Amino acid sequence: MATEVKLPRLGQGMESGTVVRWLKQEGEQVEKGDALYELDTEKVTQEVEAEASGVLLKIAVAEGEVPVGQTIAVIGEQGEDVSVEEAPEAPEGPETPEEEGSRAPARDEERERGKEASAEATMSEQVTEVREPEPEPSGADGRVKASPLARRIAGEKGLDLAEVRGTGPEGRIVAEDVERAEAAGPATAAAPAATAAEPEVEQLTSIRKTIARRLTQAWEAPVFQISMSADMTRAQELRERLVERTREGETKPTVSDVLTKVCAAALMRHPQVNAHYSEEALKRFPAANVGMAVATDRGLVVPVIRDAERLSLAEIAAARADLVARARNAKLQQQDLEGGTFTVSNLGMYGVEQFVAVLNPPEVAILAVGAIEEKAVLTDGELDFRPLMSLTLTCDHRALDGSVAAEFLGTVRALLEEPALAL
């Protein structure tokens, strides 16, 4: 019996997803657990596995946004009859005069304006004998006067706009002029002209829309920032010793891994910071699920290392390497991005000395980490150079007071300067 493949709900609050591409084709054999298609949700693009074995008999939705629960394909036995109701397509043209008035395409509107202007020009020629004006190829700045739609049509049809007579206001070339010039034959056709560059338009992905929405939410929160610098001498020494002991095939710990471990230990000592804020309540968590801000080609994502306070540095390093690799290869799963209680954003590897990170709601704090720099400091009255790293904590003032935030950041600094206390 055929099995309908329905769009799954991959996270709480998910109402729809976008089918990006199919990894199997119609008529191809599919085994349960095979990667079937790529799905773009608000948080991540991931591969969705087949829940049944058989032949992919029909793909009902090749690509595009689909509501949760809709049938997008059918898997069954070869030759089995299938009938799937496909999503209705938007009508190609207006169905009523009222719709025609509200839905008329831009090209039709522009074409009508061109016809009216052309008619006016003809009437003027009938009333009095005047010399036909030469095409006005450019304005005061030397640029051909033409609408964006006319430019696009001319580019598609290989017409030189400088050879097209414009009938729009002040000799502006409209879509109707271009189509009239093409109909007139090769006399007005030429190789595509070099026109002014049009802006590149990139439609927002689901992830980019989510980033925009969440940053807007964060901007509405009353936040404050505090900063400190940590002496990273001991932390760097610890990392170097751990790297020396790393076996072949194991992941070498980084400063970011030390930061994750230290922050997890500090969160256990300051549970007010390990929390989520809502209009009704503050939710404090017993485990430190530390998120890492990772830049990818598709935008910023924050995969989470769970129970970081219980993990060794080697385990944190392995988890971090796996999450970052999958993030940059668009292989993260929905669960990789859920449940974070605190976020670390490290731009030190880019040479950024200090910056302010934007809150990651509903979390109540986020730590921004800058580069480690050798700086002059006074030690016992003597000038010395130390590797200092800037730490800037952004806090939701609705959940945290300045004193609590200062105590937490002070603990982070103390543990970085004596990292053995966090192990």
Residue pairs with C-beta under 8 A, 6 or more apart in sequence:
1 76
2 54
2 57
2 74
2 75
2 76
2 77
2 80
2 82
3 51
3 52
3 54
3 74
3 75
3 76
4 71
4 73
4 74
4 84
5 36
5 50
5 51
5 71
5 72
5 73
5 74
5 75
6 69
6 70
6 71
6 72
7 16
7 17
7 19
7 39
7 66
7 67
7 68
7 69
7 70
7 72
8 48
8 68
9 68
9 69
10 17
10 39
10 41
10 46
10 334
11 41
11 43
11 334
11 338
14 41
14 42
14 68
15 67
15 68
16 65
16 66
16 67
16 68
17 39
17 40
17 41
17 65
17 66
17 68
17 206
18 39
18 40
18 41
18 63
18 64
18 65
18 66
18 206
19 37
19 38
19 39
19 40
19 61
19 62
19 63
19 64
19 65
19 66
19 72
20 37
20 38
20 39
20 40
20 45
20 63
21 37
21 38
21 63
22 36
22 37
22 59
22 62
22 73
23 34
23 35
23 36
23 37
23 38
23 47
24 30
24 34
24 36
24 37
24 50
24 56
25 56
25 59
26 56
26 57
26 58
26 59
27 55
27 56
27 57
28 55
28 56
29 54
29 55
29 56
30 36
30 50
30 52
30 53
30 54
30 55
30 56
30 75
31 50
31 53
32 49
32 50
32 51
32 52
32 53
33 49
33 50
34 49
34 50
35 47
35 48
35 49
35 50
36 47
36 48
36 49
36 50
36 56
36 73
37 47
37 48
37 72
37 73
38 45
38 46
38 47
38 48
38 330
39 45
39 46
39 47
39 48
40 205
40 206
40 207
41 206
41 334
42 206
42 207
42 209
42 210
43 207
43 210
43 301
43 334
43 337
44 207
44 301
44 330
44 332
44 333
44 334
44 336
44 337
45 206
45 207
45 298
45 330
46 330
46 331
46 332
46 333
46 334
47 331
50 75
52 75
53 75
54 75
54 76
54 77
55 75
55 76
55 77
55 78
56 73
56 74
56 75
57 74
57 75
57 76
57 80
57 82
58 73
58 74
58 82
58 84
59 72
59 73
60 71
60 72
60 73
60 74
60 84
60 86
60 87
61 70
61 72
61 73
61 86
61 87
66 72
66 87
70 87
71 84
71 85
74 82
74 84
76 82
93 100
94 100
94 101
94 103
94 104
106 149
107 149
107 175
110 147
110 149
110 150
110 174
110 175
110 176
111 174
111 175
111 176
111 179
113 168
113 174
113 176
114 167
114 168
114 174
114 175
114 176
114 177
114 180
115 176
117 167
117 168
117 169
117 174
118 167
118 176
118 180
121 167
124 130
125 132
133 165
133 171
135 162
135 163
135 164
135 165
135 166
135 171
136 145
136 166
136 170
136 171
137 144
137 161
137 162
138 144
138 145
138 162
139 145
143 196
144 161
144 162
144 173
144 193
144 195
144 196
145 166
145 168
145 170
145 171
145 172
145 173
146 154
146 161
146 164
146 166
146 172
146 173
146 174
146 195
147 168
147 172
147 173
147 174
147 175
148 198
149 174
149 175
150 161
150 173
150 174
150 175
150 177
150 178
151 161
151 195
151 198
152 198
153 159
153 175
153 178
153 179
154 160
154 161
154 164
154 178
154 192
154 193
154 195
155 192
155 195
157 178
157 182
157 189
158 189
158 190
158 191
158 192
159 178
159 181
159 182
159 188
159 189
159 190
159 192
159 193
160 188
160 189
160 190
160 191
160 192
160 193
161 173
161 178
161 193
161 195
162 193
163 181
163 188
163 190
164 173
164 177
164 178
164 181
164 188
165 173
165 177
165 181
166 172
166 173
166 174
166 177
167 174
167 176
167 177
168 174
168 177
181 188
181 189
182 188
182 189
204 212
205 298
205 299
207 298
207 299
207 301
208 298
208 299
211 299
211 300
214 360
214 361
215 358
217 361
218 358
218 359
218 360
218 361
219 358
221 359
221 361
221 396
221 397
221 398
222 396
222 397
222 398
223 359
223 394
223 395
223 396
223 397
224 394
224 395
224 397
224 402
224 405
225 356
225 392
225 393
225 394
225 395
226 392
226 393
226 395
226 402
226 405
226 406
226 409
227 354
227 390
227 391
227 392
227 393
228 390
228 391
228 409
228 410
228 413
229 375
229 388
229 389
229 390
229 391
229 413
230 388
230 389
230 391
230 412
230 413
230 416
230 417
231 377
231 386
231 387
231 388
231 416
231 417
232 255
232 372
232 387
232 388
232 389
232 416
232 417
233 386
233 387
233 417
234 416
234 417
234 418
234 419
234 420
235 255
235 258
235 262
235 416
235 417
235 419
236 255
236 372
236 387
238 258
238 419
238 420
239 253
239 254
239 255
239 257
239 258
242 252
242 253
242 313
242 314
243 252
243 253
246 252
246 253
246 314
250 314
250 317
250 318
251 314
251 317
251 318
251 320
251 321
252 317
253 313
253 314
253 316
253 317
254 317
254 320
255 346
255 348
255 372
255 389
256 292
256 320
256 344
256 346
256 369
257 313
257 316
257 317
257 320
258 313
258 416
258 419
259 344
259 346
259 367
259 369
259 416
260 290
260 292
260 305
260 308
260 316
260 320
260 344
261 308
261 311
261 313
261 316
261 419
261 422
261 423
262 412
262 415
262 416
262 419
262 422
263 288
263 290
263 308
263 342
263 344
263 367
263 412
264 288
264 290
264 308
264 309
264 311
264 422
265 309
265 415
265 421
265 422
266 273
266 408
266 411
266 412
266 415
266 422
267 273
267 274
267 288
267 290
267 309
267 341
267 342
267 408
268 274
268 288
268 309
269 408
269 411
270 404
270 407
270 408
270 411
271 284
271 285
272 284
272 364
272 399
272 400
272 404
272 408
273 342
273 364
273 365
273 395
273 400
273 404
273 405
273 408
274 284
274 285
274 288
274 341
274 342
275 282
275 283
275 284
275 285
275 341
275 363
275 364
275 399
276 282
276 283
276 285
276 341
276 362
276 363
276 364
277 361
277 362
277 364
277 396
277 398
277 399
278 362
282 364
282 399
285 341
287 306
287 307
287 309
287 310
287 341
288 307
288 308
288 309
288 341
288 342
289 304
289 305
289 306
289 307
289 308
289 339
289 340
289 341
289 342
290 304
290 305
290 308
290 340
290 341
290 342
290 343
290 344
291 302
291 303
291 304
291 305
291 340
291 342
291 343
291 344
291 360
291 363
292 302
292 303
292 304
292 305
292 320
292 323
292 324
292 343
292 344
292 346
293 300
293 301
293 302
293 343
293 344
293 345
293 346
293 357
294 300
294 301
294 302
294 303
294 323
294 324
294 327
294 328
296 327
296 328
296 330
297 328
298 330
301 327
301 332
301 337
302 337
302 340
302 343
302 360
303 323
303 324
303 326
303 327
303 332
303 336
303 337
304 323
304 336
304 337
304 338
304 339
304 340
305 311
305 316
305 319
305 320
305 323
306 339
308 316
311 319
312 423
313 423
323 332
323 336
325 331
326 332
326 336
340 360
340 363
341 363
342 363
342 365
342 366
342 367
343 357
343 360
343 363
343 366
343 367
344 366
344 367
344 369
345 357
345 366
345 367
345 368
345 369
346 369
347 355
347 368
347 369
347 370
347 371
348 369
348 370
348 371
348 372
348 389
349 371
350 371
351 371
352 370
352 371
353 370
353 371
353 373
353 390
354 368
354 370
354 390
354 392
355 368
355 370
355 392
356 368
356 392
356 394
357 366
357 367
357 368
357 392
357 394
358 366
358 394
359 365
359 366
359 394
359 395
359 396
360 366
361 396
363 396
364 395
364 396
364 399
364 400
365 393
365 394
365 395
365 396
365 400
365 405
365 408
366 393
366 394
367 391
367 392
367 393
367 394
367 409
367 412
368 391
368 392
368 393
368 394
369 389
369 390
369 391
370 389
370 390
370 391
370 392
371 389
371 390
372 387
372 388
372 389
373 387
373 388
373 389
374 385
374 386
374 387
374 388
375 385
375 386
375 388
376 383
376 384
376 385
377 383
377 384
377 385
377 386
377 388
378 384
379 386
389 416
391 409
391 412
391 413
393 405
393 408
393 409
395 405
414 421
415 421
415 422
